[in-house]
Structures are given as structure tokens and as C-alpha cells.
């Protein structure tokens, strides 16, 4: 089931039945990124996967503050009559999930944050943004053409494949971006920020941080910030995985998530 009935409601897909869990993807992603997680969880839960604003099939709107992104999800939950749910977010989606839990703790049962901490990060996607903006879509007749253009900016073929999922053919059979690159670029400083909470706000529900063993997104120095905001947080490390831990080690990731939700 996909929402198409409101310009200001996030695009979503729903699978399975039972208790509700909401999945939120990362920067330049879409709900498809968490499909392997959603499919597995849908055997036990009603899984709602969302496209964040300016991403996937969702509306394009300026502003990428975590308060705005959290409110977008809450607006969708209102329409879907989901009063209470578990939350799982990866990377930027993890920050959105943390923001929702801090602002609306009464609506969140358990929180799962995949490979991100509630801290400010240095800008490290600027070359990617530049590379995507440099793609001349008029010269793209097949996805490989876009890949060849992006290669000058992004060495890693896996990263390019992920990014180029944002390029799709429209009804006129011309390639275009599904994501709104300009809004993402303008909102990028907000995306890197840490301001998940003010003063003494915290989420005291059960929380799990899952870290990729080879990733440097969650570090020992972040433990203090995590403990302050999420006093009931636990952590799991998936060895041999990087930032894309749910894609690299899907079986291990899904097992950890399910164990945490059930117990």
C-alpha cells in the first residue's frame, strides 16, 4: 500500500500485521534501502517504511531540520491512526528516529538506531553532492552514462550504484532525479547538526544502538551524549560491517533487531 493522496504526506509502504514498527532510511536513500529488513520484520509486525521529504516518492519541500523531519513522520502516523510504535532508523534516519523519540516519547515503544550518534558530524558528503549536481541528465540515455559522469567524483562503485538509484526515467522516457538535490544541498548543514534535544529532554524507553564494526560513525567519545539522551540505551556491534550494516550483514542485523523487539 502506497500513499498518494496528499502532497504533504510522506510516501510510504506497509507490510505485515501486528504491532507497528516504522523504518526510516538515510541520506540520498529511499524506503527501498530497508526492504530486506522490512520483509523480515513483516512476518511479526506491521511495518511502515517511509520516504523522507525530498527523497524517493515523497514531497519536495525546503528545510531539513530534524524537528521538521520528525513532524513529517508524526503527520503520517496521525493519518494512519498509529498511536504507538517501535522506531528503526539508519544514519540520517536514525537521527530522525531519535528526534521523534525525544519529542514524542509517549508514542514510541522501543527505539533502534543504526550506525549514527546524536552528535554533530563534519561535512563529508560535499563531493557526492557536487558530483550528483554535475550530472548532465540531457546526456544520460542509460544509467551507465550517469555512472560514467559520477565516477569523476565518487570512486566507490557500490556508493555510485546506491546514489544512482535516485536517477529514474519519467513518463517522457527522460532520466531525472527523484530526490530534490537543491533542497538537500541547502538543508545539508541541518542534516549534519546534532541538536536532537534541548536542555534536559531525553527518551527513557528501551533503546538499541547498532554499530558497524568497521564504521566510525559511533565512537567511544559519543557514549556520554548517548547516555545523557537515552539512559536506557544498549549497544551491539556487527563485526565485519561498515556503515551499510543492514545491507552488508542483513541476517545478523535482522536477528539483533528482532531479539531486541521481542525481549
C-alpha contacts under 8 A as a table, 3 or more apart, distances in Angstrom:
res1	aa1	res2	aa2	distance
1	X	12	X	7.61
1	X	13	X	5.34
1	X	14	X	5.69
1	X	15	X	7.91
2	X	11	X	6.52
2	X	12	X	5.38
2	X	13	X	5.01
2	X	14	X	7.38
3	X	6	X	7.62
3	X	9	X	7.71
3	X	10	X	7.52
3	X	11	X	5.40
3	X	12	X	5.88
3	X	13	X	7.49
4	X	7	X	7.60
4	X	11	X	6.90
5	X	9	X	7.86
6	X	9	X	5.34
7	X	59	X	6.02
8	X	59	X	6.12
9	X	58	X	7.33
9	X	59	X	7.24
9	X	72	X	7.09
9	X	75	X	7.08
9	X	76	X	6.01
10	X	50	X	6.48
10	X	51	X	6.09
10	X	52	X	6.64
10	X	53	X	6.61
10	X	57	X	7.87
10	X	58	X	5.02
10	X	59	X	6.69
10	X	72	X	6.77
10	X	73	X	7.19
10	X	76	X	6.48
11	X	50	X	5.90
11	X	51	X	5.45
11	X	52	X	7.94
11	X	56	X	7.82
11	X	57	X	5.56
11	X	58	X	4.74
11	X	59	X	7.78
12	X	31	X	7.46
12	X	48	X	6.60
12	X	49	X	5.47
12	X	50	X	4.34
12	X	51	X	6.16
13	X	31	X	7.86
13	X	48	X	5.69
13	X	49	X	5.31
13	X	50	X	6.66
14	X	46	X	6.88
14	X	47	X	5.49
14	X	48	X	4.50
14	X	49	X	6.44
15	X	38	X	7.35
15	X	39	X	7.37
15	X	42	X	5.58
15	X	46	X	5.74
15	X	47	X	5.15
15	X	48	X	6.69
16	X	42	X	4.33
16	X	43	X	6.17
16	X	44	X	7.18
16	X	45	X	5.81
16	X	46	X	4.52
16	X	47	X	6.22
17	X	20	X	7.72
17	X	42	X	6.80
17	X	43	X	7.77
17	X	44	X	7.00
17	X	45	X	5.10
17	X	46	X	3.90
17	X	47	X	7.43
18	X	44	X	6.58
18	X	45	X	4.59
18	X	46	X	5.05
19	X	44	X	7.91
19	X	45	X	5.12
19	X	46	X	5.76
19	X	85	X	7.01
20	X	45	X	5.93
20	X	46	X	4.82
20	X	47	X	6.01
20	X	48	X	7.41
20	X	82	X	7.37
20	X	84	X	7.22
20	X	85	X	4.81
20	X	86	X	6.25
21	X	45	X	6.72
21	X	46	X	6.28
21	X	47	X	5.04
21	X	48	X	6.27
21	X	85	X	5.27
21	X	86	X	4.44
21	X	87	X	5.57
21	X	88	X	7.34
22	X	47	X	5.87
22	X	48	X	4.75
22	X	49	X	5.79
22	X	50	X	7.54
22	X	85	X	6.98
22	X	86	X	6.32
22	X	87	X	4.96
22	X	88	X	6.16
23	X	31	X	7.72
23	X	34	X	7.34
23	X	38	X	7.64
23	X	47	X	7.31
23	X	48	X	6.24
23	X	49	X	4.70
23	X	50	X	6.45
23	X	87	X	6.25
23	X	88	X	4.91
23	X	89	X	5.72
24	X	31	X	7.02
24	X	49	X	6.36
24	X	50	X	5.84
24	X	51	X	7.22
24	X	52	X	7.29
24	X	88	X	6.31
24	X	89	X	4.55
24	X	90	X	6.49
24	X	93	X	4.72
24	X	94	X	7.12
24	X	96	X	7.68
24	X	97	X	7.30
25	X	29	X	5.93
25	X	30	X	5.89
25	X	31	X	5.98
25	X	33	X	6.67
25	X	34	X	6.82
25	X	50	X	7.54
25	X	51	X	7.19
25	X	52	X	7.35
25	X	89	X	6.07
25	X	90	X	5.47
25	X	91	X	7.26
25	X	92	X	7.06
25	X	93	X	4.84
25	X	94	X	7.84
26	X	29	X	5.40
26	X	30	X	7.48
26	X	89	X	7.59
26	X	90	X	5.52
26	X	91	X	5.00
26	X	92	X	4.51
26	X	93	X	4.78
26	X	94	X	7.57
27	X	91	X	7.33
27	X	92	X	5.71
27	X	93	X	7.58
28	X	55	X	6.63
28	X	163	X	6.45
28	X	166	X	7.33
28	X	179	X	7.28
29	X	32	X	7.78
29	X	33	X	6.37
29	X	55	X	6.78
29	X	56	X	7.19
29	X	162	X	7.62
29	X	163	X	7.54
29	X	166	X	7.73
30	X	33	X	5.76
30	X	50	X	7.56
30	X	51	X	5.28
30	X	52	X	7.31
30	X	55	X	6.16
30	X	56	X	4.98
31	X	34	X	5.85
31	X	35	X	6.90
31	X	49	X	5.52
31	X	50	X	5.43
31	X	51	X	5.28
31	X	56	X	7.33
32	X	35	X	5.04
33	X	36	X	7.80
33	X	247	X	7.99
34	X	37	X	5.26
34	X	38	X	6.07
34	X	49	X	7.73
34	X	246	X	7.58
35	X	38	X	4.92
35	X	39	X	5.95
36	X	39	X	5.29
36	X	40	X	6.40
36	X	247	X	7.85
36	X	250	X	7.16
37	X	40	X	5.36
37	X	41	X	6.16
37	X	246	X	7.38
37	X	250	X	7.29
37	X	254	X	6.16
38	X	41	X	5.18
38	X	42	X	5.88
38	X	47	X	6.17
38	X	49	X	7.35
39	X	42	X	5.25
39	X	43	X	7.22
40	X	43	X	5.94
40	X	254	X	7.15
41	X	44	X	5.63
41	X	45	X	5.84
41	X	46	X	7.94
41	X	47	X	6.89
41	X	254	X	7.70
41	X	258	X	7.34
42	X	45	X	4.88
42	X	46	X	5.80
42	X	47	X	5.72
50	X	73	X	7.93
51	X	55	X	5.87
51	X	56	X	5.53
51	X	57	X	6.44
51	X	58	X	5.67
52	X	55	X	5.44
52	X	56	X	7.40
52	X	58	X	6.50
52	X	69	X	7.16
53	X	58	X	5.33
53	X	59	X	5.59
53	X	60	X	5.93
53	X	61	X	6.82
53	X	69	X	7.22
53	X	72	X	7.73
54	X	58	X	6.22
54	X	59	X	5.97
54	X	60	X	4.47
54	X	61	X	6.45
54	X	179	X	5.19
54	X	180	X	4.96
54	X	181	X	7.79
54	X	183	X	6.90
54	X	184	X	6.94
55	X	58	X	5.88
55	X	59	X	7.75
55	X	60	X	7.69
55	X	178	X	6.65
55	X	179	X	4.38
55	X	180	X	6.73
56	X	166	X	7.22
56	X	178	X	5.68
56	X	179	X	5.84
57	X	178	X	6.93
60	X	179	X	7.86
60	X	180	X	6.28
60	X	183	X	7.63
61	X	183	X	6.94
62	X	183	X	5.34
62	X	186	X	7.89
62	X	187	X	7.38
63	X	68	X	7.29
63	X	183	X	7.04
63	X	186	X	7.71
63	X	187	X	5.62
64	X	68	X	6.60
64	X	69	X	6.46
64	X	183	X	7.88
64	X	184	X	7.22
64	X	187	X	4.84
64	X	188	X	7.29
64	X	190	X	5.99
64	X	191	X	6.38
65	X	68	X	5.30
65	X	69	X	6.27
65	X	187	X	7.28
65	X	190	X	5.31
65	X	191	X	6.64
66	X	69	X	4.92
66	X	70	X	5.84
66	X	95	X	7.32
66	X	96	X	5.78
66	X	99	X	6.40
66	X	190	X	7.51
66	X	191	X	7.31
66	X	195	X	8.00
66	X	196	X	7.09
67	X	70	X	5.15
67	X	71	X	6.14
67	X	99	X	6.81
67	X	100	X	7.98
68	X	71	X	5.09
68	X	72	X	6.28
69	X	72	X	5.15
69	X	73	X	6.74
69	X	96	X	6.38
70	X	73	X	5.35
70	X	74	X	6.40
70	X	96	X	5.61
70	X	97	X	7.21
70	X	99	X	6.19
70	X	100	X	5.20
71	X	74	X	4.91
71	X	75	X	6.02
71	X	100	X	7.66
72	X	75	X	5.16
72	X	76	X	6.49
73	X	76	X	5.17
73	X	77	X	6.29
74	X	77	X	4.96
74	X	78	X	6.20
74	X	100	X	7.84
75	X	78	X	5.19
75	X	79	X	6.57
76	X	79	X	5.20
76	X	80	X	6.22
77	X	80	X	4.99
77	X	81	X	5.90
77	X	82	X	4.99
77	X	83	X	7.07
78	X	81	X	5.03
78	X	82	X	6.23
78	X	83	X	7.30
79	X	82	X	7.82
82	X	85	X	6.98
83	X	107	X	5.94
84	X	106	X	7.64
84	X	107	X	4.50
84	X	108	X	5.66
84	X	109	X	6.66
85	X	107	X	6.42
85	X	108	X	5.21
85	X	109	X	5.63
85	X	110	X	7.55
86	X	108	X	5.68
86	X	109	X	5.08
86	X	110	X	4.82
86	X	111	X	5.99
86	X	112	X	7.99
87	X	97	X	6.26
87	X	108	X	6.94
87	X	109	X	7.79
87	X	110	X	6.41
87	X	111	X	4.96
87	X	112	X	6.06
88	X	93	X	7.90
88	X	94	X	6.84
88	X	97	X	6.63
88	X	111	X	6.12
88	X	112	X	4.59
88	X	113	X	5.93
88	X	114	X	7.49
89	X	92	X	7.47
89	X	93	X	4.32
89	X	94	X	3.75
89	X	95	X	7.23
89	X	96	X	7.15
89	X	97	X	5.59
89	X	112	X	6.51
89	X	113	X	5.32
89	X	114	X	6.06
90	X	93	X	4.77
90	X	94	X	4.55
90	X	95	X	7.93
90	X	113	X	6.15
90	X	114	X	4.51
90	X	115	X	6.44
90	X	116	X	7.21
91	X	94	X	4.95
91	X	95	X	6.66
91	X	113	X	7.75
91	X	114	X	6.22
91	X	115	X	5.80
91	X	116	X	5.08
92	X	95	X	5.11
92	X	96	X	6.38
92	X	116	X	7.50
92	X	191	X	7.11
93	X	96	X	4.93
93	X	97	X	6.08
94	X	97	X	4.96
94	X	98	X	6.12
94	X	112	X	7.63
94	X	113	X	4.85
94	X	114	X	6.11
94	X	115	X	7.69
94	X	116	X	6.32
95	X	98	X	5.00
95	X	99	X	6.13
95	X	113	X	7.75
95	X	116	X	7.12
95	X	117	X	7.46
95	X	118	X	6.59
95	X	196	X	7.42
96	X	99	X	5.04
96	X	100	X	6.24
97	X	100	X	5.13
97	X	101	X	6.23
97	X	111	X	7.39
97	X	113	X	7.34
98	X	101	X	5.12
98	X	102	X	6.18
98	X	111	X	7.58
98	X	113	X	7.52
98	X	118	X	7.64
98	X	196	X	6.97
99	X	102	X	5.14
99	X	103	X	6.11
99	X	196	X	5.24
99	X	197	X	7.27
100	X	103	X	5.20
100	X	104	X	5.57
100	X	105	X	7.35
101	X	104	X	5.30
101	X	105	X	4.78
101	X	107	X	7.68
101	X	108	X	6.03
101	X	111	X	7.35
101	X	203	X	5.96
102	X	105	X	5.67
102	X	196	X	7.41
102	X	197	X	6.69
102	X	201	X	6.51
102	X	202	X	5.50
102	X	203	X	5.17
104	X	107	X	5.67
104	X	108	X	7.05
105	X	108	X	5.41
105	X	203	X	6.02
105	X	205	X	7.74
106	X	109	X	7.84
108	X	111	X	7.13
108	X	205	X	7.79
109	X	205	X	6.63
109	X	206	X	7.37
110	X	205	X	6.19
110	X	206	X	5.11
110	X	207	X	5.88
110	X	261	X	7.11
111	X	205	X	7.47
111	X	206	X	6.40
111	X	207	X	4.66
111	X	208	X	6.31
112	X	207	X	5.82
112	X	208	X	4.81
112	X	209	X	6.00
112	X	210	X	7.51
112	X	257	X	7.58
113	X	116	X	6.72
113	X	207	X	7.73
113	X	208	X	6.19
113	X	209	X	4.80
113	X	210	X	6.25
114	X	209	X	5.92
114	X	210	X	4.86
114	X	211	X	6.34
114	X	245	X	7.94
115	X	209	X	6.98
115	X	210	X	5.75
115	X	211	X	4.69
115	X	212	X	6.27
115	X	215	X	7.66
115	X	217	X	5.99
115	X	218	X	6.21
115	X	243	X	6.19
115	X	245	X	7.84
116	X	209	X	7.93
116	X	211	X	7.71
116	X	217	X	5.42
116	X	218	X	5.73
117	X	217	X	6.86
117	X	218	X	5.64
117	X	222	X	6.66
117	X	226	X	6.93
118	X	194	X	5.59
118	X	195	X	7.73
118	X	196	X	6.62
118	X	222	X	7.86
118	X	225	X	6.69
118	X	226	X	6.53
119	X	193	X	6.98
119	X	194	X	4.31
119	X	195	X	7.58
119	X	222	X	7.27
119	X	225	X	7.27
120	X	192	X	5.66
120	X	193	X	4.57
120	X	194	X	4.22
120	X	195	X	7.82
121	X	192	X	5.28
121	X	193	X	6.70
121	X	194	X	7.60
122	X	192	X	6.86
123	X	126	X	6.67
123	X	189	X	7.65
123	X	192	X	6.66
124	X	127	X	7.64
125	X	128	X	5.16
125	X	129	X	6.22
126	X	129	X	5.11
126	X	130	X	6.10
127	X	130	X	4.97
127	X	131	X	5.94
127	X	153	X	6.27
127	X	154	X	7.56
128	X	131	X	5.01
128	X	132	X	6.14
128	X	153	X	6.69
128	X	154	X	6.63
129	X	132	X	5.22
129	X	133	X	6.13
129	X	181	X	7.59
129	X	185	X	6.90
130	X	133	X	5.17
130	X	134	X	6.09
130	X	153	X	7.76
131	X	134	X	5.03
131	X	135	X	6.64
131	X	149	X	7.96
131	X	150	X	5.56
131	X	152	X	7.61
131	X	153	X	5.29
131	X	154	X	7.33
132	X	135	X	5.49
132	X	150	X	6.64
132	X	181	X	7.89
133	X	181	X	7.18
134	X	149	X	7.81
134	X	150	X	7.75
135	X	146	X	6.43
135	X	149	X	6.00
135	X	150	X	6.66
136	X	139	X	5.65
136	X	140	X	6.97
136	X	146	X	7.86
136	X	149	X	7.99
137	X	140	X	4.96
137	X	146	X	7.46
137	X	175	X	6.22
137	X	176	X	6.68
138	X	141	X	7.96
138	X	175	X	7.94
139	X	145	X	7.34
140	X	143	X	6.85
140	X	145	X	5.19
140	X	146	X	5.82
140	X	175	X	6.72
141	X	145	X	6.62
141	X	174	X	7.67
141	X	175	X	7.37
142	X	145	X	5.62
142	X	146	X	7.29
143	X	146	X	5.27
143	X	147	X	6.34
143	X	164	X	7.56
143	X	167	X	7.65
144	X	147	X	4.83
144	X	148	X	6.16
145	X	148	X	5.19
145	X	149	X	6.52
146	X	149	X	5.18
146	X	150	X	6.18
146	X	164	X	7.53
147	X	150	X	5.10
147	X	151	X	6.01
147	X	160	X	6.75
147	X	161	X	7.73
147	X	164	X	7.28
148	X	151	X	5.28
148	X	152	X	7.57
149	X	152	X	6.29
150	X	153	X	5.56
150	X	154	X	6.11
150	X	160	X	7.15
151	X	154	X	5.05
151	X	155	X	5.78
151	X	157	X	7.99
151	X	160	X	7.50
152	X	155	X	7.21
154	X	157	X	7.70
154	X	159	X	7.45
154	X	160	X	6.57
155	X	160	X	7.83
156	X	159	X	5.36
156	X	160	X	6.34
157	X	160	X	5.02
157	X	161	X	6.16
158	X	161	X	5.13
158	X	162	X	6.28
159	X	162	X	5.08
159	X	163	X	6.15
160	X	163	X	5.05
160	X	164	X	5.94
161	X	164	X	5.20
161	X	165	X	6.57
162	X	165	X	5.60
162	X	166	X	7.99
163	X	166	X	5.96
164	X	167	X	5.27
165	X	168	X	7.14
166	X	177	X	5.51
166	X	178	X	5.27
166	X	179	X	6.10
167	X	175	X	6.32
167	X	176	X	5.50
167	X	177	X	4.61
167	X	178	X	6.17
168	X	175	X	5.32
168	X	176	X	5.59
168	X	177	X	6.31
168	X	178	X	6.67
169	X	172	X	7.73
169	X	173	X	5.33
169	X	174	X	5.18
169	X	175	X	4.26
169	X	176	X	6.15
170	X	173	X	5.17
170	X	174	X	5.51
170	X	175	X	6.20
170	X	176	X	6.72
171	X	174	X	7.39
177	X	180	X	7.02
177	X	181	X	7.83
180	X	183	X	5.57
180	X	184	X	6.30
181	X	184	X	5.09
181	X	185	X	6.01
182	X	185	X	5.07
182	X	186	X	6.12
183	X	186	X	5.16
183	X	187	X	5.96
184	X	187	X	5.01
184	X	188	X	5.71
185	X	188	X	5.08
186	X	189	X	7.37
187	X	190	X	5.36
187	X	191	X	6.43
188	X	191	X	4.94
188	X	192	X	6.43
189	X	192	X	5.30
189	X	193	X	6.47
190	X	193	X	5.21
195	X	198	X	7.33
197	X	200	X	7.68
197	X	201	X	5.68
197	X	202	X	7.19
197	X	229	X	7.66
198	X	201	X	5.82
201	X	229	X	6.90
202	X	228	X	7.22
202	X	229	X	4.44
202	X	230	X	5.98
202	X	231	X	7.77
203	X	229	X	6.21
203	X	230	X	5.30
203	X	231	X	7.37
204	X	229	X	7.96
204	X	230	X	5.79
204	X	231	X	5.76
204	X	232	X	5.77
205	X	230	X	7.63
205	X	232	X	6.25
206	X	232	X	5.43
206	X	233	X	6.30
207	X	230	X	6.88
207	X	232	X	5.99
207	X	233	X	4.46
207	X	234	X	6.25
208	X	233	X	5.50
208	X	234	X	4.92
208	X	235	X	5.56
208	X	236	X	7.44
208	X	260	X	7.58
209	X	233	X	7.05
209	X	234	X	6.24
209	X	235	X	4.69
209	X	236	X	6.38
210	X	235	X	5.77
210	X	236	X	4.86
210	X	237	X	5.77
210	X	238	X	7.31
211	X	215	X	7.17
211	X	217	X	7.88
211	X	218	X	6.47
211	X	235	X	7.40
211	X	236	X	6.21
211	X	237	X	4.71
211	X	238	X	6.26
211	X	243	X	7.83
211	X	245	X	7.75
212	X	215	X	5.06
212	X	237	X	5.84
212	X	238	X	5.19
212	X	239	X	6.48
212	X	240	X	7.30
212	X	241	X	4.89
212	X	242	X	4.79
212	X	243	X	5.68
212	X	244	X	7.61
212	X	245	X	5.59
213	X	237	X	5.68
213	X	238	X	5.39
213	X	239	X	4.42
213	X	240	X	5.71
213	X	241	X	5.51
213	X	242	X	6.32
214	X	239	X	7.09
214	X	240	X	6.18
214	X	241	X	5.62
214	X	242	X	4.74
214	X	243	X	7.57
215	X	218	X	7.31
215	X	241	X	7.28
215	X	242	X	4.61
215	X	243	X	5.27
216	X	219	X	6.15
217	X	243	X	7.40
218	X	222	X	6.50
219	X	222	X	5.43
219	X	223	X	7.33
220	X	223	X	5.60
221	X	224	X	6.88
222	X	225	X	5.52
222	X	226	X	6.33
223	X	226	X	5.06
223	X	227	X	6.03
224	X	227	X	5.20
224	X	228	X	6.16
225	X	228	X	5.23
225	X	229	X	6.38
226	X	229	X	5.46
226	X	230	X	5.62
226	X	231	X	7.55
226	X	233	X	7.44
227	X	230	X	5.12
227	X	231	X	4.85
227	X	232	X	7.55
227	X	233	X	6.78
228	X	231	X	5.99
230	X	233	X	5.43
236	X	256	X	7.93
238	X	241	X	6.05
238	X	245	X	7.33
238	X	249	X	7.73
238	X	252	X	7.34
238	X	253	X	7.45
241	X	244	X	7.16
241	X	245	X	5.23
241	X	248	X	6.12
241	X	249	X	6.61
242	X	245	X	5.59
242	X	248	X	7.59
244	X	247	X	5.54
244	X	248	X	6.07
245	X	248	X	5.00
245	X	249	X	5.59
245	X	250	X	7.18
245	X	253	X	7.07
246	X	249	X	5.61
246	X	250	X	4.83
246	X	253	X	5.58
246	X	254	X	7.62
247	X	250	X	5.32
249	X	252	X	5.55
249	X	253	X	6.01
250	X	253	X	5.06
250	X	254	X	5.98
251	X	254	X	5.33
251	X	255	X	6.14
252	X	255	X	5.17
252	X	256	X	6.27
253	X	256	X	5.30
253	X	257	X	6.28
254	X	257	X	5.07
254	X	258	X	6.05
255	X	258	X	5.20
255	X	259	X	6.06
256	X	259	X	5.24
256	X	260	X	6.19
257	X	260	X	5.25
257	X	261	X	6.23
258	X	261	X	5.12
258	X	262	X	6.05
259	X	262	X	5.33
259	X	263	X	5.97
260	X	263	X	5.53
